[in-house]
Amino acid sequence: MQKLIHRKSIILALALMAGAAPRAVLRAADGDVSADNLVLTMGETTYRIPHIELKGATLSAAELASLFSGDEQAIDARLARLSAKSLLIPSMTTESRTGGGITRSAYQSVTAEGLVAGRIATARTAASEETVEKADGASERYHWGASVSKGIDLRQLVHLALAARADPAEALKPVIDEESVESLTLEDKREKLTVTTGPIKITGVRGRAFASAPGKLIERLDRYDPEKPDADPALFRDLIDALASLDVATIEFRDVAVAGKDEPADKPYSIKIGRISAGKIANATVGDFAIENFSLSSSDGGTASLKRFAIRDARIASFLENAYPQIGRIEAKGFAADLPDEHLNESARMKFSLDGVEANFPDFREVAPTKFTARIDRFVIDLAARGEAPSTAQFLALGYRDLDLSAAVGGEWSEKSQEATFAPIRFEGKDMGVATVNVTFGNVSSAIFSSMPLVSKAAALAASVKGVDATVEGGGLIDRLLAHEAKEQKTSIEKARAEYAKSASRIVAELAGGGEKAKKIAEAVAAYIMKPKRLHVRLSSPKGIGALDALAKRPAQLLESVDVEATAER
C-alpha cells in the first residue's frame, strides 16, 4: 500500500482551496466553488493545481477557505458540515525536497462524488506517477493505473494525521471501505529492477490515532541509528502501537512480475506471482497471509516454483521482540527447484521437490509455544542429477536414485502435570524404513517459557527425562547396506547379515555399559538386523533423570536406574 492516491489528492485539494496563494483565483456561485492556479507549500512539499471545481457545496467560499485552519476539533466540525455533489481536479502535481533528494508526483483526473458530512461515497483517479531522485544518484519511478476508492471518511483521516491518542481505549473507526488500483509499475534503474502488478485491492480500513503523532513518528524513524538503539528506546513500541491502531479486512495483489539482474554477474532473472493476499489484519496481527503460484527463472537455467505459501495469526510485534515469532500456522505446498551446482561441475544440478510442509502453534506462553505439530511430506532429492558428488555417492552405490523423505513432530506441555511430551517424532524414508520416537519430560514449570534467558535455562536444567519410547519399522536401508557390503566383500548376504548383527550387538552392549539391561537392548538390535521388521525399545523412569544425574553418572548407571523394554519382531 504505497499510497492511497485518491483520498490524499482530495484532502490536498481541499487544503489548497483553504490556503490558496494570493495569485489563485477563487470563485463561488450558488454552492459551486472553483479555483485556478492553486499553489501551496507545506513543509518541504509544494502542491500545484491548475484548476479545481466543487459543485453543490454546503459551505460558503469563506468557510471553505478556512476549512483546514485551527486545531483538529475546529477542522472536524467544519468537515462534519461539508457536503457536495462532486469534486473535479483535472490535474495536480507535487514536488518535495528532503535529504538532498527530490520526489515529484503527478495525478490525472481526480474526481469525487457524493460528499456527505465529510465522507466521500466514491473517488476516482485516472492515473498517477511518482519519481524519486535520491541524493546518491539513484532513482525510482512509480506509475499507478486507474483507481477507485469508496467510503472515504475525511474526518477520521484528519484525526489520524493530526492527533496523538489521548484515550488508551479509543475505538477504531472506518477510514475507507474499499480501494482498488488497476495496475502498478515500479522501475529502479540502479538496482536494474522492474516490478509490475495487475489489480490491487484493499478493503475495510479502520483506524484510531497513534500513541505518537504520525509526523513525529516519521521524524524519529528518520533519525534512528541501528548502532544506537538506546537513543530512542520507545520507537519500536510506538511503531507496534501504530500497527495495532490500523485494521485492514483484506489486501490483494494479482499478477505480480519482477524482472532484474543479479550483481556482480549481471545475469537477468524473472519472478512471477499469481496472487499475494493478506486479511484479518487487526491489533498488529495478520490473520491470513498467502503467496500463490510463485515461479523464478534465471539466465543460468535455474528454476523454482511454489504453488502456495501461507501463514496464519502472525503477531507482528513478536518478530521484533521474541526469539520465536508467534505464528499460529505455516504451510507451503508444491515446491520444486532445478538449480545449477557450479561448485561441483558445469553439468551438476540440484533438483528437489516438496509436496508440502506445515506447522501449527495453537497456544503460546510468553515467548514459546506450549503445543505444536509439524510435518514434512515427501521431500525428494534427485541424487542422479548431482552426478558423482561425494555427498551422494554412497546413496547411489546403494541403488537410490533419489531420496524421498517425510517427517513429523508434535509436542505439548501440561500445566497440570508439569510434563512436556514430544510425540510423535517420526522420520520416514521411501525404501528405507520408519523411525518413531516419543519422549516425556517431567518437572517442566512455566518458567521454561520465560522471555528472560537466565530463567528459562534454569527451568530447563531442572526438568527431567521420564521416558523414551523408540520404534524402527522396515528394513529397506539395512537390506541395501548388507547387499552392498556382501558385494564389496564378495560374500553372501546371509553371512554379511550375521556378522553385522554380531558386531552391532557387541557395540550397543559396550556403549550402554555392558549390564543386563544393556544386553537386553543389544539382543533386540541384533534380532532386528537378522529380520528387519520391527524393533521397539522403551526406557522409563517414574522419578525422572535430571540434567545433573546425566552429567554425574556413567551410561551403565543411568541405564540400570530405569525400566527397560526391548523387543524385535521375529
C-alpha positions as CSV (number, residue, x, y, z in Angstrom):
1,M,0.0,0.0,0.0
2,Q,2.5,2.6,-1.3
3,K,-0.2,5.4,-1.4
4,L,-3.9,5.8,-1.1
5,I,-3.8,8.1,-4.0
6,H,-7.4,9.3,-4.3
7,R,-8.1,10.3,-0.8
8,K,-4.7,12.1,-0.5
9,S,-5.4,14.0,-3.6
10,I,-8.8,15.1,-2.4
11,I,-7.6,16.2,1.0
12,L,-4.7,18.1,-0.5
13,A,-7.1,19.8,-3.0
14,L,-9.4,20.9,-0.2
15,A,-6.4,22.1,1.8
16,L,-5.2,24.1,-1.2
17,M,-8.5,25.8,-1.5
18,A,-8.4,26.6,2.1
19,G,-4.9,28.1,1.9
20,A,-4.9,29.4,-1.6
21,A,-2.0,31.5,-2.6
22,P,-2.7,35.2,-3.3
23,R,-2.3,34.7,-7.1
24,A,-5.0,32.0,-7.1
25,V,-8.5,32.8,-8.4
26,L,-11.3,31.5,-6.1
27,R,-14.9,31.8,-7.3
28,A,-18.3,30.8,-5.8
29,A,-21.8,30.9,-7.0
30,D,-25.0,29.0,-5.9
31,G,-23.0,26.4,-4.0
32,D,-20.5,25.8,-6.8
33,V,-16.9,26.7,-6.0
34,S,-13.9,26.7,-8.4
35,A,-10.3,27.9,-8.2
36,D,-7.4,28.3,-10.6
37,N,-3.7,28.3,-10.1
38,L,-3.6,26.9,-6.6
39,V,-0.1,26.7,-5.1
40,L,0.7,25.8,-1.5
41,T,3.9,24.8,0.3
42,M,3.6,22.6,3.4
43,G,6.9,21.7,5.0
44,E,9.3,20.5,2.2
45,T,6.5,19.9,-0.3
46,T,4.9,22.2,-2.9
47,Y,1.5,21.4,-4.3
48,R,0.1,22.8,-7.6
49,I,-3.4,22.5,-9.1
50,P,-4.2,24.4,-12.3
51,H,-8.0,24.1,-11.7
52,I,-10.5,22.6,-9.2
53,E,-14.3,22.5,-9.1
54,L,-16.6,21.7,-6.2
55,K,-20.3,21.5,-7.1
56,G,-23.2,21.7,-4.7
57,A,-21.1,22.6,-1.7
58,T,-22.9,23.2,1.6
59,L,-20.2,25.6,2.9
60,S,-19.6,29.1,1.6
61,A,-16.4,30.1,-0.2
62,A,-15.2,31.8,3.0
63,E,-15.9,28.7,5.1
64,L,-14.1,26.6,2.5
65,A,-11.1,29.0,2.7
66,S,-10.8,28.3,6.4
67,L,-11.6,24.6,6.2
68,F,-8.3,23.4,7.5
69,S,-7.4,26.2,9.8
70,G,-7.3,25.9,13.6
71,D,-7.0,22.8,15.7
72,E,-8.3,19.3,15.0
73,Q,-11.7,20.0,16.7
74,A,-12.3,23.1,14.5
75,I,-11.4,21.2,11.3
76,D,-13.6,18.2,12.3
77,A,-16.6,20.5,13.0
78,R,-16.3,22.1,9.5
79,L,-15.8,18.7,7.8
80,A,-19.0,17.4,9.6
81,R,-20.9,20.2,7.8
82,L,-19.2,19.7,4.5
83,S,-21.3,18.1,1.7
84,A,-21.1,18.4,-2.1
85,K,-22.3,16.7,-5.2
86,S,-18.9,16.4,-6.9
87,L,-15.3,17.4,-6.9
88,L,-13.1,17.6,-10.0
89,I,-9.3,18.1,-10.3
90,P,-8.2,17.7,-13.9
91,S,-4.5,17.5,-12.9
92,M,-2.3,18.0,-9.9
93,T,1.5,17.9,-9.2
94,T,3.6,17.9,-6.1
95,E,7.4,18.4,-5.5
96,S,9.2,17.5,-2.3
97,R,12.8,18.1,-1.4
98,T,14.2,16.1,1.6
99,G,17.7,14.8,2.4
100,G,19.2,16.1,-0.8
101,G,16.7,14.2,-2.9
102,I,13.6,15.2,-4.9
103,T,10.2,13.5,-5.1
104,R,7.8,14.5,-7.8
105,S,4.2,13.3,-8.2
106,A,1.6,13.9,-10.9
107,Y,-2.1,13.0,-10.7
108,Q,-4.5,12.9,-13.6
109,S,-8.3,13.5,-13.5
110,V,-9.1,13.2,-9.8
111,T,-12.9,13.1,-9.2
112,A,-15.2,12.5,-6.3
113,E,-18.9,12.1,-5.9
114,G,-21.4,12.0,-3.0
115,L,-19.6,14.0,-0.4
116,V,-21.8,14.0,2.7
117,A,-20.8,15.2,6.2
118,G,-17.2,14.8,5.4
119,R,-17.5,11.3,3.9
120,I,-16.9,10.7,0.2
121,A,-19.0,7.9,-1.5
122,T,-16.8,7.4,-4.5
123,A,-13.5,8.9,-5.7
124,R,-11.5,8.1,-8.9
125,T,-8.1,8.9,-10.3
126,A,-7.3,8.2,-14.0
127,A,-3.6,7.6,-13.4
128,S,-0.7,8.9,-11.3
129,E,3.1,8.8,-11.4
130,E,5.8,9.4,-8.9
131,T,9.6,9.8,-9.4
132,V,12.1,9.7,-6.6
133,E,15.6,11.1,-7.3
134,K,17.9,10.4,-4.4
135,A,21.0,12.4,-3.3
136,D,23.3,9.5,-4.2
137,G,22.1,9.5,-7.8
138,A,19.7,6.6,-7.5
139,S,16.2,7.0,-8.9
140,E,12.8,5.2,-8.7
141,R,9.7,5.6,-10.8
142,Y,6.2,4.5,-9.9
143,H,3.2,4.5,-12.3
144,W,-0.3,3.8,-10.9
145,G,-3.1,2.9,-13.3
146,A,-6.7,3.9,-12.9
147,S,-8.0,3.7,-9.3
148,V,-11.3,3.8,-7.4
149,S,-12.0,4.5,-3.7
150,K,-15.3,4.0,-1.9
151,G,-16.4,5.2,1.5
152,I,-13.6,7.7,2.4
153,D,-14.1,9.3,5.8
154,L,-12.2,12.6,5.7
155,R,-12.9,13.4,9.3
156,Q,-11.2,10.2,10.5
157,L,-8.3,10.7,8.1
158,V,-7.7,14.2,9.6
159,H,-7.9,12.7,13.1
160,L,-5.3,10.1,12.2
161,A,-3.0,12.6,10.6
162,L,-3.1,15.3,13.3
163,A,-3.8,13.7,16.6
164,A,-1.9,11.7,19.2
165,R,-4.1,9.3,21.1
166,A,-5.1,10.7,24.4
167,D,-7.6,7.9,25.3
168,P,-5.9,4.5,25.6
169,A,-9.3,2.9,24.9
170,E,-10.1,4.9,21.8
171,A,-12.1,2.8,19.4
172,L,-11.1,2.1,15.8
173,K,-13.4,3.8,13.2
174,P,-13.9,3.3,9.5
175,V,-11.4,5.2,7.3
176,I,-12.0,3.7,3.8
177,D,-14.4,0.9,2.8
178,E,-12.6,-0.1,-0.4
179,E,-9.8,1.0,-2.7
180,S,-8.6,-0.6,-6.0
181,V,-5.9,0.2,-8.4
182,E,-5.8,-1.2,-11.9
183,S,-2.0,-1.7,-12.0
184,L,1.4,-0.6,-10.7
185,T,4.8,-0.3,-12.3
186,L,8.0,0.3,-10.3
187,E,11.3,0.9,-12.1
188,D,14.6,1.1,-10.2
189,K,17.5,1.8,-12.6
190,R,20.3,1.4,-10.2
191,E,19.1,-2.0,-9.0
192,K,18.1,-2.9,-12.6
193,L,14.7,-3.8,-11.3
194,T,11.2,-3.6,-12.7
195,V,8.1,-4.7,-10.8
196,T,4.6,-4.7,-12.3
197,T,1.3,-5.8,-10.9
198,G,-2.2,-6.3,-12.1
199,P,-5.1,-5.2,-9.9
200,I,-4.5,-4.2,-6.3
201,K,-7.4,-4.1,-3.9
202,I,-7.7,-3.0,-0.2
203,T,-10.9,-3.3,1.8
204,G,-12.2,-2.5,5.3
205,V,-9.6,0.0,6.6
206,R,-10.2,1.2,10.1
207,G,-8.0,3.3,12.4
208,R,-7.5,5.3,15.5
209,A,-5.0,7.9,16.5
210,F,-1.5,6.7,17.1
211,A,0.2,7.0,20.5
212,S,2.8,9.1,18.8
213,A,1.5,11.5,16.1
214,P,2.5,10.3,12.6
215,G,4.6,13.3,11.7
216,K,6.7,12.9,14.9
217,L,6.9,9.1,14.4
218,I,8.3,9.6,10.9
219,E,10.9,12.1,12.2
220,R,12.0,9.6,14.8
221,L,12.3,6.9,12.1
222,D,14.5,9.2,10.0
223,R,16.8,9.9,13.0
224,Y,17.0,6.2,14.0
225,D,20.5,4.8,14.2
226,P,20.8,1.0,14.3
227,E,24.1,1.4,16.1
228,K,22.4,3.4,18.9
229,P,19.1,1.8,19.6
230,D,19.0,3.2,23.1
231,A,18.8,6.7,21.8
232,D,15.0,6.2,21.3
233,P,14.1,3.0,23.3
234,A,10.3,3.7,22.8
235,L,10.5,3.8,19.0
236,F,9.7,0.1,18.3
237,R,6.9,0.2,21.0
238,D,5.3,3.2,19.2
239,L,5.7,1.5,15.8
240,I,4.0,-1.6,17.1
241,D,1.2,0.7,18.5
242,A,0.8,2.3,15.1
243,L,0.4,-1.1,13.5
244,A,-2.1,-2.1,16.2
245,S,-4.0,1.2,15.5
246,L,-4.9,0.1,12.0
247,D,-7.2,-2.7,10.9
248,V,-7.5,-4.0,7.3
249,A,-10.0,-6.5,6.2
250,T,-8.2,-7.6,3.0
251,I,-5.2,-6.6,0.8
252,E,-4.7,-8.3,-2.5
253,F,-2.1,-8.0,-5.3
254,R,-2.6,-10.0,-8.5
255,D,-0.2,-10.9,-11.4
256,V,3.0,-9.6,-9.9
257,A,6.1,-9.8,-12.1
258,V,9.7,-8.9,-11.2
259,A,12.5,-8.6,-13.8
260,G,16.0,-7.8,-12.7
261,K,19.7,-8.6,-12.9
262,D,22.0,-10.1,-10.2
263,E,25.1,-8.4,-9.1
264,P,28.0,-8.7,-9.9
265,A,27.4,-11.3,-12.6
266,D,24.7,-9.0,-14.2
267,K,22.6,-12.0,-15.0
268,P,18.9,-11.5,-15.7
269,Y,16.2,-13.2,-13.7
270,S,12.4,-13.0,-13.5
271,I,9.8,-13.8,-10.8
272,K,6.1,-14.2,-11.3
273,I,3.5,-14.4,-8.6
274,G,-0.2,-15.1,-9.3
275,R,-1.5,-13.6,-6.1
276,I,-0.4,-12.0,-2.8
277,S,-3.0,-11.6,-0.2
278,A,-3.4,-10.6,3.5
279,G,-6.5,-10.4,5.6
280,K,-7.9,-10.0,9.1
281,I,-5.2,-7.6,10.0
282,A,-6.0,-6.3,13.4
283,N,-4.2,-5.5,16.7
284,A,-0.8,-5.8,14.9
285,T,-1.7,-9.4,13.9
286,V,-2.0,-10.7,10.4
287,G,-4.9,-13.2,10.4
288,D,-4.1,-14.7,7.0
289,F,-1.2,-14.1,4.5
290,A,-0.6,-16.1,1.3
291,I,1.5,-16.2,-1.8
292,E,0.2,-18.3,-4.6
293,N,1.7,-19.6,-7.9
294,F,5.3,-18.3,-7.4
295,S,7.9,-19.0,-10.1
296,L,11.5,-18.0,-10.5
297,S,13.7,-18.3,-13.7
298,S,17.3,-17.2,-14.1
299,S,19.6,-16.9,-17.1
300,D,21.8,-19.8,-15.8
301,G,18.8,-22.2,-16.3
302,G,17.8,-22.3,-12.7
303,T,14.1,-22.5,-11.9
304,A,12.0,-22.7,-8.8
305,S,8.3,-22.8,-8.2
306,L,5.8,-22.9,-5.3
307,K,2.1,-23.4,-5.5
308,R,1.3,-21.9,-2.1
309,F,2.9,-20.4,0.9
310,A,0.7,-19.2,3.8
311,I,0.8,-18.1,7.4
312,R,-2.0,-17.5,9.9
313,D,-2.3,-15.4,13.0
314,A,1.2,-13.9,12.8
315,R,1.8,-11.4,15.6
316,I,4.0,-8.7,14.0
317,A,5.4,-7.5,17.3
318,S,6.9,-10.9,18.1
319,F,9.2,-10.6,15.0
320,L,10.9,-7.7,16.8
321,E,10.6,-8.8,20.4
322,N,10.8,-12.6,20.7
323,A,13.3,-15.3,19.9
324,Y,10.5,-17.2,18.3
325,P,7.9,-15.3,16.2
326,Q,4.4,-16.0,17.3
327,I,2.6,-17.6,14.3
328,G,-0.4,-19.8,14.5
329,R,0.2,-21.8,11.3
330,I,2.7,-22.0,8.5
331,E,2.2,-24.1,5.3
332,A,3.9,-24.5,1.9
333,K,2.7,-26.7,-0.9
334,G,4.1,-27.8,-4.2
335,F,7.7,-26.6,-4.1
336,A,10.1,-27.6,-6.8
337,A,13.6,-26.4,-7.8
338,D,16.1,-27.2,-10.5
339,L,19.4,-25.2,-9.9
340,P,22.9,-25.4,-11.3
341,D,25.6,-26.6,-8.9
342,E,28.6,-24.6,-10.0
343,H,30.7,-25.7,-7.0
344,L,30.6,-29.3,-8.3
345,N,30.8,-29.1,-12.1
346,E,29.0,-27.5,-15.0
347,S,26.6,-30.3,-15.6
348,A,25.7,-31.0,-12.0
349,R,22.2,-29.9,-10.9
350,M,20.4,-29.5,-7.5
351,K,17.0,-30.9,-8.2
352,F,14.5,-31.3,-5.4
353,S,10.8,-31.1,-4.6
354,L,8.5,-30.9,-1.6
355,D,4.9,-31.9,-1.6
356,G,4.1,-30.0,1.5
357,V,5.2,-28.7,4.9
358,E,3.1,-27.4,7.7
359,A,3.4,-26.3,11.3
360,N,0.7,-25.4,13.8
361,F,1.2,-23.5,17.1
362,P,-2.2,-23.1,18.6
363,D,-1.0,-21.8,22.0
364,F,1.8,-19.6,23.3
365,R,3.1,-18.9,26.8
366,E,5.2,-15.7,26.8
367,V,7.7,-16.4,24.0
368,A,7.4,-20.0,23.1
369,P,4.6,-22.4,22.1
370,T,3.1,-24.8,24.7
371,K,1.7,-27.0,21.9
372,F,2.7,-27.6,18.3
373,T,2.6,-30.0,15.4
374,A,4.7,-30.0,12.3
375,R,5.2,-32.3,9.3
376,I,7.1,-32.5,6.0
377,D,5.6,-34.6,3.2
378,R,7.8,-36.1,0.5
379,F,10.9,-34.0,0.4
380,V,12.5,-35.6,-2.7
381,I,16.2,-35.0,-3.7
382,D,17.3,-36.1,-7.1
383,L,20.6,-37.8,-6.4
384,A,21.4,-38.7,-10.0
385,A,21.2,-35.1,-11.1
386,R,24.2,-34.2,-9.0
387,G,26.5,-36.7,-10.7
388,E,29.4,-38.2,-8.7
389,A,29.2,-35.8,-5.8
390,P,30.8,-37.2,-2.6
391,S,27.6,-36.4,-0.6
392,T,25.5,-38.6,-2.9
393,A,27.9,-41.3,-4.0
394,Q,27.2,-43.6,-1.1
395,F,23.4,-43.5,-1.7
396,L,23.9,-44.0,-5.4
397,A,26.0,-47.1,-4.6
398,L,23.1,-48.4,-2.6
399,G,20.8,-48.1,-5.6
400,Y,18.9,-44.9,-4.5
401,R,18.4,-42.6,-7.5
402,D,16.6,-40.2,-5.2
403,L,15.9,-39.7,-1.5
404,D,12.2,-39.5,-0.7
405,L,11.9,-38.3,2.9
406,S,9.0,-37.4,5.2
407,A,8.9,-36.4,8.9
408,A,6.5,-35.3,11.6
409,V,6.9,-33.9,15.1
410,G,4.5,-32.9,17.8
411,G,4.8,-31.5,21.3
412,E,2.6,-30.4,24.2
413,W,3.2,-29.0,27.7
414,S,0.7,-29.8,30.5
415,E,0.4,-27.2,33.2
416,K,-1.5,-29.5,35.5
417,S,1.0,-32.4,35.4
418,Q,4.1,-30.2,34.7
419,E,5.1,-32.6,31.9
420,A,6.2,-31.9,28.3
421,T,5.7,-34.6,25.7
422,F,7.3,-34.8,22.3
423,A,5.2,-37.3,20.3
424,P,5.5,-38.4,17.8
425,I,8.9,-37.6,16.4
426,R,8.7,-39.6,13.1
427,F,11.1,-40.0,10.2
428,E,10.3,-42.0,7.1
429,G,12.3,-42.7,4.0
430,K,10.9,-44.4,0.9
431,D,12.5,-47.9,0.6
432,M,14.4,-47.2,3.8
433,G,12.2,-47.6,6.9
434,V,10.3,-45.6,9.6
435,A,11.7,-44.4,12.9
436,T,9.3,-43.1,15.6
437,V,10.4,-41.6,19.0
438,N,8.3,-40.4,21.9
439,V,9.9,-38.5,24.8
440,T,8.4,-37.4,28.0
441,F,9.9,-34.8,30.3
442,G,8.9,-34.2,33.9
443,N,9.2,-31.2,36.3
444,V,8.7,-28.7,33.5
445,S,7.5,-25.5,35.0
446,S,6.0,-22.5,33.2
447,A,9.3,-20.7,33.8
448,I,10.8,-22.5,30.9
449,F,8.7,-20.2,28.6
450,S,10.1,-17.1,30.2
451,S,11.4,-14.3,28.0
452,M,14.4,-14.0,30.3
453,P,17.1,-16.4,29.1
454,L,18.5,-17.0,32.6
455,V,15.1,-18.0,34.0
456,S,14.2,-20.3,31.0
457,K,17.7,-22.0,31.1
458,A,17.4,-22.7,34.8
459,A,14.0,-24.2,34.3
460,A,15.3,-26.4,31.6
461,L,18.1,-27.7,33.8
462,A,15.5,-28.5,36.5
463,A,13.5,-30.7,34.1
464,S,14.0,-34.5,33.9
465,V,13.5,-37.2,31.3
466,K,10.8,-39.6,32.4
467,G,10.5,-41.8,29.3
468,V,11.8,-42.6,25.9
469,D,9.9,-44.9,23.5
470,A,11.5,-45.7,20.2
471,T,10.3,-47.9,17.3
472,V,12.0,-48.7,14.0
473,E,10.0,-50.5,11.3
474,G,11.0,-51.7,7.9
475,G,14.5,-52.7,6.7
476,G,14.9,-51.3,3.3
477,L,18.1,-49.3,4.2
478,I,19.6,-52.2,6.1
479,D,18.9,-54.7,3.3
480,R,20.6,-52.4,0.8
481,L,23.6,-51.8,3.1
482,L,24.1,-55.5,3.6
483,A,23.7,-56.3,-0.2
484,H,26.3,-53.6,-0.9
485,E,28.7,-54.9,1.8
486,A,28.3,-58.5,0.6
487,K,29.2,-57.4,-2.9
488,E,32.2,-55.5,-1.8
489,Q,33.4,-58.3,0.4
490,K,32.5,-61.0,-2.2
491,T,30.4,-62.9,0.3
492,S,26.8,-63.9,0.8
493,I,24.2,-61.5,2.1
494,E,23.3,-64.0,4.9
495,K,26.9,-64.1,6.1
496,A,27.2,-60.3,6.0
497,R,23.9,-60.0,7.9
498,A,25.1,-62.4,10.7
499,E,28.4,-60.5,11.0
500,Y,26.6,-57.1,11.2
501,A,24.2,-58.4,13.8
502,K,27.0,-59.7,15.9
503,S,29.0,-56.5,15.6
504,A,26.0,-54.3,16.4
505,S,25.1,-56.3,19.4
506,R,28.6,-56.0,20.8
507,I,28.9,-52.3,20.2
508,V,25.4,-51.5,21.6
509,A,26.2,-53.5,24.8
510,E,29.5,-51.7,25.3
511,L,28.1,-48.3,24.7
512,A,25.2,-48.9,27.1
513,G,27.5,-50.1,29.9
514,G,27.5,-53.9,29.5
515,G,24.9,-54.7,32.1
516,E,21.9,-57.0,31.9
517,K,19.7,-54.2,30.6
518,A,22.3,-53.2,28.0
519,K,22.5,-56.8,26.8
520,K,18.7,-56.9,26.5
521,I,18.8,-53.9,24.1
522,A,21.7,-55.3,22.2
523,E,20.0,-58.7,21.7
524,A,16.9,-56.9,20.3
525,V,19.1,-54.8,17.9
526,A,20.8,-58.0,16.7
527,A,17.5,-59.7,16.2
528,Y,16.2,-56.8,14.2
529,I,19.2,-56.8,11.8
530,M,18.6,-60.5,11.2
531,K,15.0,-59.9,10.4
532,P,14.4,-56.2,10.0
533,K,10.6,-55.9,10.6
534,R,10.0,-54.0,13.8
535,L,12.3,-53.0,16.7
536,H,10.8,-51.4,19.9
537,V,12.8,-50.0,22.8
538,R,11.2,-48.3,25.8
539,L,13.1,-46.7,28.7
540,S,11.1,-45.3,31.6
541,S,11.8,-43.7,35.0
542,P,8.9,-42.6,37.2
543,K,11.1,-40.2,39.1
544,G,12.9,-39.0,36.0
545,I,16.6,-38.4,35.2
546,G,17.7,-34.8,35.7
547,A,20.5,-33.0,33.9
548,L,22.8,-33.2,36.9
549,D,22.3,-37.0,37.1
550,A,23.0,-37.3,33.4
551,L,26.3,-35.4,33.8
552,A,27.4,-37.2,37.0
553,K,26.6,-40.8,36.2
554,R,28.0,-43.2,33.7
555,P,25.7,-44.7,30.9
556,A,25.6,-48.0,32.7
557,Q,24.5,-46.4,35.9
558,L,21.8,-44.4,34.2
559,L,20.5,-47.5,32.3
560,E,20.4,-49.6,35.4
561,S,18.2,-47.0,37.1
562,V,15.4,-47.1,34.5
563,D,12.9,-49.7,33.4
564,V,13.8,-51.2,30.0
565,E,11.8,-53.0,27.4
566,A,13.4,-54.1,24.2
567,T,11.8,-56.4,21.6
568,A,12.2,-57.3,17.9
569,E,9.6,-58.9,15.8
570,R,10.9,-62.2,14.6
